[in-house]
Structure formats: structure tokens, C-alpha cells
Amino acid sequence: MKEWDAIVVGSGAGGGGTAQTLAERGLSVLVLERGAWLDYSSSEHRDHLRNHRLSQYGHSTGPPLEGNDRVAVDLDGVPHLVKPHQGGYQNNASCVGSGTHVYGGQAWRFHPLDFKMASTYGKPEGSSLADWPISYEDLAPFYEQVEHLMGVSGGPPAPEMPTRRAYPMPPVAETKKGRLLKAGADRLGWGTQVVPLLINSQEWDGRPGCCHCQHCVGFACPVDAKNGTKNVVFSKWAGRPDLQLRTGAHATKLILEERRCKGVRFLERGIEQTAYGKMVFVAASAVESARLLLLSGVESWALGRNLQGHYYAGNSALFEDPIWDGVGPGASIATLKFNHGNVGVIGGGMLADDFIMMPIVMAKWSRPADVSGWGKAHKDWMRHAYPRFINVTGPVHEIPSPLARVELDPQVRDSNGLPVARLSGATHPETVRTTAFMQARGREWLEAAGAAKIWSGPPDLGLSGGQHQAGTCRMGDDPATSVVDRNGQVHGYENLYIADGSVHVTNGGFNPVLTIMALARRTATLAAL
């Protein structure tokens, strides 16, 4: 192969944004994506049991269930093999666009205090809580670029957030449950805002607006109204010589010599190949990016540590009268009142109504303990409850722990003979306290909205990763406690960068995808100077 100006490993939120930014500056870019190019017609069957929201019997987005195991170590130290569709795997979609192919697209900026959690709250004992080496102000112009290049729909920010330029599209359709929750928040004196979404509310960029279907998060969009890296980046650049996307290309090792990365070894249809580049950007998600660096011999105490995702503070509720209107995508209103400034709590989080929930997901995740999971009693309850149901939930600030980590398993190999990722540890106990606090706030909101019955389960200590995974290649000025510097460059290497959520020092009290995209554009812009 020729030498590329840049090689990017991964085509998701970070990899796609990186590739686009570099190509816009005239650089030749090769993108290696282990998954396939999934079209809606070939990958979507509206299967409620095999999708990326509920992968009970499989999923529609990869990686293949066989040959891609991970090892998850429980809190008692017992390891278990887990397949990509099983709990504990912490799976991200493996396809062009990765999570942006199937996400709900909540497009939140982090709060300014999210970047300085340690100096705001102190560092809890046993945690690895730290400030980011950059600030909200450093990222703000890149947030704005993403919002207007990718396409975000929404309204004015909540009073807790800085002012910003208006989004390019108005909000998606208002829902009946959104109006109920708005009335409840008004009774409490809580400020609210509509949920910003990387979804077209009207025709945008040559693609139609949202069709308001009931299968958004976890599925591809039937009308291509979601704005992800597959349609906004790779469809547009297809066929151009300066940005080449190779699917089915599984990166297996970085070629490191002295202080440089010469290129990437990868397997394509079982054949090992090597691509050479002047710069290399790894954006394979927090688990797989850390694994690739470990497979390549990168030495860093921090590498693989501080794995984070998001605990969710969820409450389910029933109302006396039906509130179902079937208007998707469903997430319509949020309060940011409790993101910071809560007495006795480190951070807080965002609360919002949820995307339309599939009946099987409601039955599995949101059924109260006193309701049978099968038989006539279960069916009778579902018929009554589903039209009257609301779920209020949201991500909380996780307090990172150095014991929550990704390592190479010493025994288990994948189908290519490479050590698989071994996941162990747990989040910090303060995360559990914050979640319980936010659950109580969600209950207040539902009570004020008129809910007749509210229930939730208590949060437990465990390892967190999932689709919001972050932290394993954290950013910092000190190589002793971080993997990359403030510009995303791996300590000790002149041309090797990380451009995904793994560099997050903390993961905010919001869905992180907009921050991943903005940070990727910043990293690529600075690297290209």
C-alpha cells in the first residue's frame, strides 16, 4: 500500500469525525472498519429480540457472536466468558458508523463543570477523579462545528447551560408525555428544555425529516433521518481518492518504532495486510482502543484503567388514563436542574423522558416486582400498563475508579488468535450514591406530573461501560497518570493519537456522543496543523 497521510481505526463518532476533518484539509485518509456497511434493507427486520437495544438472542449490528468473546470478571473475582450480545460484554455496534448507526442521537454538550470535577468536589478516597486538562471553552467551537455540520434539532439551552448559537433545525414533534412532564416541572419550579437530537426534524442535507416511528434507539432509521458518520461522512466521500473506507478490516497491531507509529497491521478476509501512515488515529471505542494499544506493546500504567460508562437513574410510572400517542422518537423533555450544585452529592445528572420503549423492553426492564413475568396476569398487566407508561431516566456523573479496567486475557483468544479483552473492577461507590439521589429527583418529577404509581430498583455497585464507554486512554498532562496529552497524542509517540471516548477523564452527566465528535474534530485539527 502507499503511505497515507493518516490512518484511522474505526468509523464511529470519533473515527468518522476524525476522517472527515483530515480529508477536509486535503490529507489522504484510510479508514479501517472491522464491521460491514449495513443498509437498512439488509440489516433491519424490526426484530424486538435481536437488536442493539435488547440483544436477548443476538443483535443486528455485530460483531459476530462466535469468535469474539470477552472475559468479564465479577466482583468476587470469578471470570466468565461473555458473547457480544450478552450482559457484561459492554458492546458497541460493529459496523460503519458504529453506535451512530443505531443510536437515539441525544446531542448534549457537557456542562462547563464536567471538565473540572475534582477541583469542584474534591477527590473521593479510592477514586481516580481528576480534572480534564482542557476546558469547556476549548471545546465550545468544535461543539458548534459538529452541531451544524452533522445536523442537530432542538431549542434554547436550559438556564444551567451556557448560551450558544441556535441549532440548525427546530425540535422534533412534541409528545403527550412531554407535555405532562412539562406541567409537572412547572409545578415544581424546575427549568426544562427539549432534548437535542442528531435527528432531522425537517428535510436536511438532502435527507427527509423524522417519520416519528416507534423503533428509534437500537435500530437504523427507515428514512435515513438520523445523522451519523455513515450518512453524513462516508456516503458523501464515497469514491473520492482522498478518503478510503475499508470494511471488514480488523486492526490487530500498531507498528511502533522508537517514538513513532509507522502504520497498522490488519486482517481483511483472513489475509494480513499492513497500511503505512504519517499519522495514526485510534478510535475503536474504549474497550477495543485500549486492547489494540495493549496488543501493540504500548506501556502506560493508566492504559486500560478508569473504564466508565453511565449509570442511569431511572423511574417507571403509570398514570390513571392512557397517555400513549405513539409519536417517535419519544425523548422530548429534560431537566438539567440537578447536574451540579447538589448538597452532599458529587455532580448529579440529567433527567429526561425516554425513547419509545418496545413492549418486550418494558416487560424485561421496567416491570415492577409485584407483577408476574409470564401468563395471563402478565398479559393483562401489559395491556393495561403499556398505554399508561412513562419512563424518566438519565445518565449520572460516574466517579471513575482505577480498578475498573480493560486488560488482555492470559488464556482466551478470539477467532484470529489474539488475546481478548478482560474486563474487571467496578465503578466507585459514590456513583451509586449519585444515582440514588437522581432517582429520588425523578420520582418527585413524576409525582408532580400526576403519576398514580412509581417504581424503580436500587442501584448496585458494578462495572459500567456499555454504549457510553469511556476512560481507558484518559487525557492528561502527566504521563504517569494518563495515556494521551491534552491534544489526544499518546505520550511518548510523535504521530499516534486516540480520538474516541476513551480519552474522557470523566464522562459527564449527559450522553457523550457530541463530546466525542467535538473532541475528535479538535484532535484532528491540531494534528493537521
C-alpha angles and dihedrals in degrees: 000000000000119000110265124211087233140005119204121197108208134022102221130104093307100034095044093048091048093050093048093049093050094045091050087059093055099259122140109242133192117196119199114202120178093201133066136262101259118201118199093244094052101038106035127075099150088246107175092199100044112046138100093265096052113013096179095148101010138311140253100230109055165201096181113262093233122065096015104084125151129200117238117193114207124219090267090059095253114140121220131187111238129189124218095264096047131093115268095033093099091215127196119192113272105213140085105305092018109206093359088069093064107016128117087234102228100182106203127160115219116252115255090246090055087076094056107038097141096051090045099047108012126244115288115226112268093017130110094217110156141158121259113250088232131053138226088260090058091055100037097089090050091048087056093048091053094045091056100034096046097033124245127196121206147093140260118323122260115262090256092065131071119261116263143173113289117265116257092243134042120244123287118256119308115243134213092243089049090056091049092052092046089056090049093050090049090054089053094044092241121150118233141185136191115264111260112229138191086226128107113250088185136007108309134170092355094306128104129255125261114297090208094237122167098239106070115125111054094022139077116254115260092212098034093246095137113094110224137142094268095063102023097044116015100035090053096046096043112132096014113124095220094065118040122181118200115192124200087033109135112194109221106170143008114228103232124185121173105309099343141075109224097187149302132284114215141171118235116181089340095306119117114229137172128221120195124210142173088224131021125203120191115205105155099127128273095286099043096037090055090045092052092051090048091049088051095053100251106163119214132133089220096050110116095006130113095039108184138173125158133289108212123220100214134177127181122206143181125211126207095242130041114273099174114125099158094227110150154244083031106202102108115141136037141174122217094183093113103042091105141355097056114149112243094004130100105230117321129212151238124284124203143153111268134244115271105291121225112237092242090053091051090050093048103037107020106037114120118241093248094060122087117243095217145023133038094318090056093047092048091051093048092050090052100036106042097068090047099045132117128174118200114191145138145171119274131207106275116212105222124232125201088219092064099087154149119231137163112266111238095218116021119082132189125232089279093054094253124134110262126229116275113206121200145154130040142254119272118278090242087070089062091051092050091049092052090050092051092046088058090052091050090052090053090052094051092046090053089049090057104257114172096204130018129184141167139162123248115257116250132203113262147124115295127202119112123135093333094055118159146146109061095110097033124189122243147132095244115073089202092068104023140049102213133030126241090282096052095257116141110246110255097019125093099206108022119104139176115218109177140074092288089085092060111117089200126004102227129231091276142066101285105214097101089050091050090052094045093046091049091054090049093049093048093045093052093043091053095053 
